[in-house]
Amino acid sequence: MFGDAERIVIEALGDLLATVSTEPPTGPLSSTPHVQVELDGTPEVVEAWGGKTVAELATVRLVAHCKPGDRTAVKALASQALSAALLIPGASTLVGRSSVTPDPTTKNLMVWALLRLAVPAQRAS
């Protein structure tokens, strides 16, 4: 059994001055920024010598969302979220920060990054 990679990252981002969830914002943001944490793709399994499964390598996408027009804030939020996530044991950058793009629906500005997170195997309780 493996832990929930999204939950691990969300808990690590708890100190951000932003809303953090697995869902994107549904409308234009005015003040409080938002970070979306989403499992991206199928995780790989790591086997140690002898075929024992020791970890699941999850790919997690972080997407920082800020109000329209606030390019500096969205880049800073993405950096802050990525930095906090990289403090998780077993986390590494898969793809660094993207360029700033507007969400076509909400017009909020977005910057994303991809993490690789080794989620260790654990006994079922």
N, C-alpha and C positions, 0 to 999 in steps of 0.2 A: 504494500500500500504506500502511496506517496501523498504528501501534503498538497494543498491547493496553492499553486504558484501565484494566482491572482491575489488571494488572501494574504500570502506572505508579503507581497510587494505593497499592497494597500496598507497593511500594518506598519511597514517601514516608512511609508510616506505620511504617517499620521501627524507629524509636526509641521507639515506644509500649511501655509496660509491660503489654502484652496480647498474646494470640495474635491474629494477623491472617491471614485466609484468605478464600476465596470461599464457604466453607461455614459454615452456622450451627452453634452447639454442639448436640450431640445429646442432652445430658443436663444436669442441674442443675450449675451452676458452684459451686465452693467457694471458690477463692481467685483464680486467674488469670483476669482478665476477657478478653473476646473481642470483636474487631471483624470483622464480615462486610463484605466489599467485593464488590458485585455490579453488573454492567452491567444497567441498568434500561431496557428499551425499545429501540427501533431508533434508532441514531445518525443524525443529520442530516449532510449534506455541505455545506461552505461553499465557495462559488465566488468567486474574485476577479473583478474586472473583466476581461472577455474570456473568461469561461467556464472558467478554469483552476481545478481543484480544489486547495484549499490546506489544508483541515483537515476532520476529522470531529468533529462535536459530540456527544460521548458523554454520556449521563446515567448517573451512577454513584450507587448507593445505599450509604450507610454505615450500618451497624446496630451500635450498641454494646450488648453483653450483659454484665450483671453478676449476681452471685449474688442470689437472692431477698432482698428487704428492704433492699437497699443503694441507695436512690434517689439519694443524693448522689453516690455513686461512678459510677453509670451516666450521670448528667448530666455529670459532670466528664470521663468518658471520651469521651462524644460530642463535647463541646466541644474536647477535645484532638485527637481524630481529625479533626474538621472544620477546625480551625485548621491542622493539619499539611497536610491535603490542599489547603487554599487557598493554600499556599506554592508549589504546583506551577504553573509558567508556563501560562497559559491556563485556569486553574481559576476558577470562580465559584460562589457559592451559588445553587442553584435553589430549594430549600426548606430553611429553617433547621431547627433541632432540633425534633423532635416532643415531645409530652408523654411521660411515662414510662408504659409499659404492660407487663404481665406476658405472657410467652410462654405460650400456653395449654397447650403440651405439656411444656416443661421447667420452667416457673414462674420462669425467669430474668427479670430486668427488662431492658427494651429501650428505647432511644431511637434514632431514625433521622434522617437528613438526606439531601438530594439535592444532588449536585454537577453542574455542567455543565463538561465538560472538553474543550477544543479539542486534539485529537490531530493534529499536523501530518502532512501527506503526506510520505512518504519513498520513496526509490528502493529497489526490491527488490534484495536482495543475492544 
